[in-house]
Every structure is written in C-alpha cells, then in structure tokens.
C-alpha cells in the first residue's frame, strides 16, 4: 500500500510540473532577417522540411544544405563505438535560422528509435517549456552534445564527446543563434570548458566562443528536463522558468504571464 501511495505521489508531482509550463499565451517569433514566421511541422536531416527552400535567400539555402550534409556525415560517422551500437543517429532538428538553440547531453531510447532529439518524456517537458516561453518547437533548434545514444543511457565518455563535438560546433556556427541554452551539466560543462556544477552556472549568462576570431554569444545553463522530472520541486521548476525569462528578456521578446 505504501509503495502504491509513493507512486501516486510521484505521478501527481510530474503532472504538476508539466502543468506549470502550460497555459501561457503563444506568440510566434518572426525571423528578423527574413521577416518569416516559423511554424511547426515535420523535420528531416537536421532542418525543417515543411518550409520550401525558395523562401530563403541564397546564403540561407547554403545553411540548409550544409546542415543536411552535416546530418549525412553524422549518420555515416564511426569515429567511436556509439556509431555501431545505435539504431539511428540524432543530428538535431528545428529552425536553421533560430534565435535560440537548445543543447542537451545525448539521445535516449526514444530518440534513438526515431532519430529525433527530445521526443521522450524529457522532450515532452521541453516542448511545454518552449510553449511557456511563447514559442513553438519549430521556432528553435534542438540538438545534443553527442549524436548517438550511449548504451543504457549512460553519460557520454570523454572520447565520445571529443569525437562528436566538431559536429555540434559546426551546427552552431551555421545557425549562429543569438542565445544557446545548455540543458544540464554535461552540455554546460562541455560548451563552457568548465568543471563548475550546474547549480553554480545556471541563472546567469556565460560567454560561448564559436572560434578564436568571432565575438562570443550568450549561453544560459539551466537544469535538464530529465533532472526536473527526477527532482520535482517548486523551487527547481521556478529556477528553470526564471532562466527562460532571462533568455526572453535578452532577446527583447515578451514574457508570458500565468
């Protein structure tokens, strides 16, 4: 009886957590450079597939083509053992002109099965967070540090991260978002090249450098949705929401209110 009560409590907590990020007004974001409104739809090879390339200028077509080429390289990659163990590579997906890129740790079982990032329970919560921000999944770009699922969802090993990191850096350099949101400690530590815990990093912008020549862009570390699901509390969920409000304020976008 006690076990059933505990399970019911955990279920109710997860429902409350997900409900916290719903019920906000949705405001689509218009691409500043193109004057286009991003929309939701199917995705393929790392970019949205429902928007005709004719909508974009030649340089934008180049970005789309390079992201597709990068996805093919990821799919063929065997630089580490993960390439031989996974079902599908998960290069990433979303708006190639996104102002915000969300970067997680790595694919899980659902992502490995579908070849898409953040489609399991963590992904469902991330979708709710994005909607709570007044955006849609099709407005942003979503990817991971590594592009193949580690066995049993273990943490990526250093050699796996080293092998995969050039793909991620190429993605970020092509998309050139205004802000990167690092979801969880592995993503934040990798991108910022630090050993500081996520609790110390989150809540304030950090500088991320594409290369030695470009000026830095802002990176916001925050808790991973999976962490929120495992460690439910009003405090943790509000910390993530405060981080997202800081991102919206930096971009000059309206902050939805409950």
N, C-alpha and C positions, 0 to 999 in steps of 0.2 A: 504493500500500500504506500509506504514511504517513497519507494522508487517511482511509482506512478505519479505521486504528488510532485516529486522533483522534476520529472519530465514535463508535466503540465506547466510548472513554473517557468522552466526554460523556454518552452514553446511560447508562452504568453509574453515573455521578455523579448523574444525575437520579433513577435508581431508588433509589440510596442515600438521597438527600434525601427522597423521598416515603416510603420505608420508615421513616425516622427518626420521622415523625409518625404511625405506625400502631402497633398492638399495645398501646394503653393501655386500661384499663377504662373503659367508657362509663357515665356516671352522668347520667340525665336531670335537668334543673333544674325544680323546681316554681315556678310563678309565685307570688310571695309574696302578692300582693293577692288572687288568685283561687283559690289552692290547686289549680291545674291543672298537669298535666304537659304540656309542649309536645311535639308529635310531628311526625315528618317527613310530608310529603305534598305534593300539587300546590299551586302558588301562582298567584294571579291578581290583576292590578290592584294590585300592591304589598302584598298581605296574603295570609296563608294562606287557602286556600279549602276545606280539609277539616274545619275546626272550625266547627260551627254557631254562628251569632251568638247563639243562645239561651243559650249557656254564659256569656255575658258580661253584666255589669250595663249599665244604660243608658248610663253615661258611656263604657264600653268600646266599646259599639256605635257611639257617636259617633266614637271614634277610628278604628274600622274604616271607617266611612262617609266620614270626611274623608280618610283615606289613599286610598280608592278614587276620591274626587273629585279629589284631587291627581294621581293617576295619569292620569285623563282629561285634566286640564289639561296635563300633561306631553306626552301624546300629541298634543294639538292645538297645542302651542307651536311658534311660528315666529319667536321673538324673535331668533334668529341663524340663519345659513345651515345649521347642522347639522340643523335640523328638516326641511329639504328634501333633505338628502343621505342620511340614514339610512334603513334598511329598517323598523326598529322602535324605538320609544322604550324605554328601560330604566329605569323609575322606581325599582325596588327590590323586595325581597320578604323575607318572613320573619314572625317573630312580632311583632305590633303591641304586645306587652307585654314586649318583650325587655329583659333587663338589659344586654346588650351589643349595640352597633351597630358593624358593620364598615363603614368608608367607604373606597372606593378612588378611583382617578383618573377613569376613564371606561370605557364599554363598548368591547370589541374586536369582531372579526369574528363570533365565535361568539355573543356576547351580542346583537349587532345582529340576527343571524339569528333568534334565539329570543325576544328581548325580555326576557331574564332576566339578572341580574348574575352574574358569576363562574361561567361554565359551561364555559370553555375549560380549557387546561392550568393556568393560574393558579388558576382556580376549583376544579379538582380538588385542587390542593395546599392551597388554603384549606380545603376540606372536611376534608382529613386533619388539618390543624392544629386545626380545631374539634373533631373527634372526639378528637384527642390531649388536648384540654382536658377531656374527659369530657362533652362536649355533642354536640348534633346540629345540623344546619343549621336545622332548624325551631325551635330554641331561641333563635336570634339573628335580627337583622335585618341585611340586606346591601344596600348601595346605593353610589352613586358621587357624586363632586362634580358631574359633568355627566351628563346623562341620554341623550345621543345620541352615537354613535360619530364621532370625528373621522376624516377621510379618511386611509387608510394608517396608522391608529393613532398619528398624531402627537400631541404634547402639546396639551392644550386651550389656546386663546388666551385672553388676559385678558378680552376682551369676551364670550367664550363662557361663561367661569366666572361673570362678573358676571350674565349673563342667567339662568343656571341656579341660582345659589346660593340664591335665595329658596325654591326648591322643596326643596332639601336642608334648609335651616333650619326650614321648616315640618314636614318629616318628623321631624326630631329633636325639635322642640317637642311634636309629637303623641305620639311614642313615649316621650319622657322617659327614656332609658336611664340606668342608673347609671354606665356607662362607655362611651366611644367609643374604638374602636381605629382610628386613621388608618393606612391601608396605603400607605406610600410617601411620598416628599417632596411631590408636588403636593397630596395630601389634607391632610397635616400642615401645610404652609405656608399653605394656604388657610384652614383652620379656625382656625389659631392666629395668622393675620395676621403671619407672620414670614418672614424670608429665611434663617433658620438651616438648615444642611444636616441631613438626616435622621440622619446619624451623630451629631450633637450633641444632637438632640432625643430620640431613642429611648432606652428603658431607664428613663425616669422620667416620672411623671405631670405633665401640664400642665393648666392651667385652661381650660376652654371655657365661654363665656358664651352662653346662649340669647338673652338680650336684656339691656337695661340694668337690669332690675328683679329678675331671678331670680338666685339664687346659682349659682356655677359648678359644673360637674360635671367629673369627671376624664377626661382624654383621654390615651391611650397611643399615641404614634407608634411605628411599627415598620416594618421593611422590607416592601415589596410582595412577594407570592409570585412575581411575574414577575422581580423582582430576584434572588430566591433561585435561580430556575431558570437565570438568566443567569450568576450569580456564585456557583456552588456552592462551598461550603467548610464544614467542620465548625464553624468559628467563626461564620459568618453564620447557619447554621441554629440553633445553640445560642443566639445572641443573640435570635432571634425567640422561641424556646421560653422563655427567661428572661423576656422581655416578657410572654408569655402567662401564665406562672406568677405574675407580679406582679399581673396583672389578676385571676386566680382568688383570690389571697390577699386582695386588696382587697374582693372580693365575699363572702369567707368561705366559698368553695367548696373542696372537697378538690382537692388537686393530684395527679393520677395520676403514678405512677412507672413507669419502664420495667422 
